[in-house]
Amino acid sequence: MRYRGIVCFVFFIVSFFVSGCGSDTETQPKPKSEWKGDSSEFTENFEFRGTEGYLLLYEKTQGTPFSGTLEATQLNGDLSSERYLKGVKNGLQVKHSLSGARSEATFVDGVLHGDVVTYDRQGRERTRMHYVHGTLARLPPPRD
């Protein structure tokens, strides 16, 4: 009877330690699809990985490239909103200056593709350029 009690006690202790041990694989926090912060927080949370010719944006805690929207306030007060898909810019990117001016650009697979437009403080269009797969295709007409 005493032997049976010792066996049960040992079994309990071994079960406790085995069930308390985690697996060898680290669990990563769930990736975010939206991020807001300032430029120093961006540096703390994100990094570019890859070869020099092809860098992808990653959250430092993730093993997959970032997909989602980043909104960052720069040191000078400017605000940028950038969209990423699998680590590269993809979609409309907007930058607002503290003075009220704004610029918009569209990226596809990390390169400019579409119009790049700048607006003054009153919201009037100042310049427009058109890109096709990263190559400037059309300049704005000359102003009078």
DRENNUMI-66431 format. One record per residue: x, y, z of N, C-alpha, C in turn; residue number from 0; residue in one letter. Coordinates in pm, whole numbers, plus 50000, padded with zeros to 5 digits. Atoms other than C-alpha are relative to their C-alpha. Last residue first. Example, Ala and Ser with C-alpha at 12.3 -4.5 7.8 and 13.67 -1.06 7.14 Angstrom:
# residues 2
 n.east n.north  n.up ca.east ca.north ca.up c.east c.north  c.up  nr rest
  49918   49881 49994   51367    49894 50714  49923   50109 50073   1    S
  50089   49881 50000   51230    49550 50780  50090   50120 50000   0    A
***
This chain:
# residues 144
 n.east n.north  n.up ca.east ca.north ca.up c.east c.north  c.up  nr rest
  49990   49869 50064   50154    57973 43248  50062   50101 50093 143    D
  50093   49899 49949   50227    57632 43395  50023   50132 49929 142    R
  49939   49879 49944   50396    57360 43193  49894   50099 50045 141    P
  49985   49894 50102   50199    57036 43153  50061   50124 50063 140    P
  50115   49910 50005   50272    56774 43419  50021   50104 49890 139    P
  49981   49882 49916   50531    56514 43331  49876   50087 49994 138    L
  50060   49876 50047   50434    56176 43192  50025   50110 50102 137    R
  50055   50012 50135   50593    55834 43202  49944   50131 49948 136    A
  50076   49880 50029   50826    55846 43501  49954   49996 49855 135    L
  49939   49912 50099   50934    55487 43548  49909   50120 49975 134    T
  49880   49936 49949   50852    55289 43863  50069   50097 49906 133    G
  49906   50098 49944   50602    55050 43707  50134   50061 50038 132    H
  50040   50133 50042   50432    55328 43512  50110   49905 50045 131    V
  49899   50106 50005   50457    55667 43676  49937   49871 49952 130    Y
  50056   50134 50018   50250    55982 43622  50114   49899 49982 129    H
  49913   50081 50086   50345    56322 43758  49940   49861 49992 128    M
  50049   50135 50027   50114    56584 43903  50099   49934 49904 127    R
  49928   50079 50102   50210    56914 44062  49934   49863 49986 126    T
  49880   49925 50042   50041    57197 44257  50077   49925 49891 125    R
  49898   50084 50059   49682    57076 44312  50118   50085 49952 124    E
  49991   49990 50146   49492    57313 44533  50114   49912 49948 123    R
  50053   50118 50067   49417    57193 44886  50001   50006 49849 122    G
  50142   49977 50027   49459    57535 45051  49936   49881 49928 121    Q
  50073   49990 49874   49790    57435 45205  49850   50018 49982 120    R
  49956   49894 49908   49927    57324 44867  49912   50002 50125 119    D
  50101   49897 49979   49867    56987 44700  50056   50105 50095 118    Y
  49977   49916 49882   50114    56738 44555  49895   50111 50001 117    T
  50063   49868 50000   50019    56453 44321  50037   50073 50129 116    V
  49944   49941 49879   50204    56136 44223  49954   50146 49998 115    V
  49970   49857 49982   49991    55956 43969  50063   50028 50135 114    D
  50115   49912 49998   50009    55587 43888  50045   50143 50022 113    G
  50080   50039 50115   50266    55320 43961  49869   50079 50007 112    H
  50101   49903 50038   50552    55396 44197  49926   49953 49875 111    L
  49953   49895 50091   50732    55079 44297  49885   50095 49968 110    V
  49883   49927 49953   50694    54845 44597  50053   50108 49908 109    G
  49884   50088 49977   50463    54586 44442  50128   50077 50031 108    D
  50039   50137 50028   50224    54858 44325  50127   49916 50010 107    V
  49897   50101 50023   50264    55205 44474  49934   49867 49967 106    F
  50047   50137 50000   50033    55505 44455  50116   49908 49964 105    T
  49934   50084 50099   50143    55853 44556  49944   49859 50012 104    A
  50058   50133 50014   49976    56138 44742  50074   49926 49890 103    E
  49959   50070 50122   50124    56463 44871  49941   49859 50004 102    S
  50020   50144 50003   49980    56713 45117  50056   49944 49870 101    R
  49980   50056 50134   50037    57071 45228  49988   49848 50008 100    A
  50129   50023 50066   49883    57179 45561  50013   49947 49858  99    G
  50048   49874 50060   50191    57342 45718  49863   49985 49933  98    S
  50053   49920 49891   50245    57037 45943  49941   50131 49948  97    L
  49901   49920 49930   50292    56833 45629  49930   50081 50108  96    S
  50054   49868 49963   50053    56557 45534  50110   50075 50073  95    H
  49918   49926 49903   50191    56251 45353  49939   50138 50019  94    K
  50034   49858 49983   49966    55998 45180  50091   50060 50106  93    V
  49915   49948 49893   50053    55657 45034  49973   50150 50008  92    Q
  49986   49856 49985   49787    55483 44824  50084   50035 50123  91    L
  50120   49921 49981   49840    55117 44746  50033   50146 50019  90    G
  50101   50041 50096   50128    54877 44793  49873   50078 50028  89    N
  50106   49899 50016   50452    54948 44969  49905   49956 49890  88    K
  49967   49893 50095   50644    54624 45026  49883   50098 49992  87    V
  49874   49933 49975   50652    54383 45323  50039   50111 49904  86    G
  49889   50095 49995   50385    54134 45217  50135   50073 50004  85    K
  50050   50134 50027   50143    54415 45134  50122   49909 49990  84    L
  49904   50105 50037   50215    54755 45281  49926   49870 49974  83    Y
  50056   50134 50003   50009    55072 45307  50105   49903 49948  82    R
  49947   50088 50103   50157    55404 45414  49936   49863 50010  81    E
  50082   50121 49997   50009    55696 45604  50044   49915 49882  80    S
  50002   50083 50120   50249    55979 45681  49912   49878 50024  79    S
  50068   50128 49980   50212    56267 45924  50000   49922 49870  78    L
  50067   50054 50118   50449    56566 45939  49940   49863 50032  77    D
  50145   49987 49990   50522    56704 46286  49924   49949 49879  76    G
  50039   49864 50037   50896    56772 46231  49849   50022 50005  75    N
  49948   49906 49900   50992    56456 46425  49957   50144 49971  74    L
  49857   49973 50010   50769    56248 46197  50041   50101 50107  73    Q
  49976   49857 49984   50428    56114 46296  50151   50020 50000  72    T
  49887   49955 49918   50371    55765 46162  50009   50152 50000  71    A
  50015   49855 49988   50062    55590 46033  50107   50047 50097  70    E
  49916   49932 49902   50130    55240 45906  49967   50148 49998  69    L
  49983   49855 50009   49865    55035 45728  50086   50051 50112  68    T
  50093   49914 49928   49867    54660 45669  50035   50146 49979  67    G
  50109   49962 50089   50084    54370 45562  49903   50083 50081  66    S
  50115   49922 49953   50421    54324 45734  49901   50025 49887  65    F
  50000   49856 50033   50658    54050 45618  49869   50067 50040  64    P
  50054   49975 50134   50645    53716 45802  49999   50150 49974  63    T
  49921   50070 50099   50864    53602 46092  49949   50019 49858  62    G
  50067   50089 50094   50726    53853 46336  50097   49936 49903  61    Q
  50041   50123 49932   50857    54018 46655  49940   49896 49905  60    T
  49884   50071 49945   51058    54286 46472  49963   49868 50065  59    K
  50005   49969 49858   50756    54383 46264  50112   49917 50060  58    E
  50045   50098 49902   50887    54329 45915  49976   50069 50134  57    Y
  50028   49948 49867   50935    54550 45609  49941   49890 50088  56    L
  50139   50012 49960   51093    54386 45304  49985   50052 50143  55    L
  50027   50000 49856   51420    54482 45138  49851   49994 50027  54    L
  50141   50035 49978   51506    54388 44781  49974   49985 50149  53    Y
  50085   49966 50114   51829    54524 44631  49853   49975 50024  52    G
  50000   49855 50023   52015    54531 44961  49909   50041 49886  51    E
  49879   49957 50069   51915    54174 45040  49989   50149 49972  50    T
  49983   50051 50135   51651    54103 45296  50131   50045 49942  49    G
  49917   50120 50012   51514    54255 45613  50009   49961 49853  48    R
  49997   50050 50136   51378    54601 45691  50096   49883 49996  47    F
  49869   50005 50064   51294    54665 46054  49984   49950 49857  46    E
  49988   50052 50135   50992    54755 46264  50145   50000 49953  45    F
  50091   50110 50031   50894    54804 46629  50020   49934 49865  44    N
  50001   50102 49894   51167    55022 46784  49922   49875 49957  43    E
  49867   50061 49996   51230    55217 46464  50008   49889 50104  42    T
  49989   50081 50121   50856    55282 46429  50133   49925 50000  41    F
  50072   50125 49970   50847    55399 46791  50004   49906 49879  40    E
  49913   50078 49911   51117    55655 46704  49934   49868 50039  39    S
  49889   50058 50074   50920    55774 46399  50093   49919 50090  38    S
  49907   49901 50054   50599    55827 46593  50120   49928 49939  37    D
  49898   49959 49906   50308    55590 46636  50088   50108 49941  36    G
  49989   49854 49989   50020    55417 46467  50106   50031 50105  35    K
  49906   49952 49900   50006    55057 46343  50003   50151 49996  34    W
  49992   49855 49992   49736    54869 46160  50097   50037 50109  33    E
  50026   49953 50136   49734    54507 46040  49995   50153 49995  32    S
  50096   49890 50007   49905    54378 46351  49976   50036 49854  31    K
  49959   49880 50074   50074    54038 46359  49887   50104 49997  30    P
  50072   49987 50126   49962    53801 46635  50043   50127 49928  29    K
  50125   49925 49990   50230    53762 46900  49936   50013 49863  28    P
  49986   49859 50034   50482    53491 46825  49867   50069 50024  27    Q
  50124   49947 50056   50483    53157 47000  50019   50149 49977  26    T
  50046   49876 49939   50829    53013 47039  49869   50041 49936  25    E
  50027   49892 50095   50877    52651 46941  49947   50121 50074  24    T
  49876   49933 50037   51045    52420 47191  49977   50116 49904  23    D
  49931   50062 50112   50714    52327 47345  50125   50080 49969  22    S
  50050   49960 50131   50617    52442 47688  50071   49924 49892  21    G
  49896   49965 50098   50682    52262 48013  49936   50036 49868  20    C
  49961   49860 49986   50410    52276 48277  50104   50044 49899  19    G
  50108   49915 50050   50248    51950 48164  50035   50148 50009  18    S
  50015   50019 50144   50577    51764 48198  49891   50091 49946  17    V
  49889   49937 50070   50654    51909 48541  49986   49988 49848  16    F
  50003   49856 49976   50310    51830 48685  50110   50071 49921  15    F
  50107   49944 50083   50301    51484 48529  49995   50151 50013  14    S
  49953   50006 50138   50640    51398 48685  49895   50061 49907  13    V
  49891   49903 50015   50523    51517 49028  50048   50003 49855  12    I
  50056   49866 49991   50191    51329 49004  50107   50106 49976  11    F
  50072   49978 50125   50362    51006 48887  49942   50142 49997  10    F
  49898   49979 50103   50607    51033 49178  49932   50028 49866   9    V
  49937   49871 49972   50318    51074 49424  50103   50034 49891   8    F
  50096   49895 50038   50124    50786 49267  50059   50139 50020   7    C
  50010   50002 50146   50429    50559 49285  49905   50109 49953   6    V
  49876   49939 50050   50489    50660 49648  49996   50009 49848   5    I
  50006   49858 49970   50127    50585 49738  50122   50074 49947   4    G
  50095   49943 50095   50143    50243 49567  49989   50151 50020   3    R
  49933   49994 50131   50456    50151 49762  49910   50067 49897   2    Y
  49910   49887 49994   50278    50234 50089  50072   50022 49867   1    R
  50081   49882 50000   50000    50000 50000  50086   50126 50000   0    M
***
